[in-house]
Amino acid sequence: MTDKTRLRVPTEAKKGDVIQIKTLTSHPMETGLRKDENGKPIPRKIIKAFECKFNGKPLFGAALEPAIAANPYLEFTARMEESGTFTFTWTEDDGTVTTAAANITVT
């Protein structure tokens, strides 16, 4: 599970505007290659997928690999045509899912 998630999404936009969306999630990534003080492997713990939906429809997604940095930062754009809700989902390789949401009003 992510420790902390930050979103930067405008709260308002005009119809047709292209907005910038930024996400940063604090996550203690582990590759599965390190060993603990007793010589036992530390289990792999990475975020393997990110998805953003707008009003329930897919907007942006990314498959993340083990080389992704701890605390992954993602930035992308969207053209706004209607008001609604962005839903962000981070999925770990063990199936743990973290979600966040942000609303926007389009005039």
Disulfide bonds with the S-S distance in Angstrom:
none
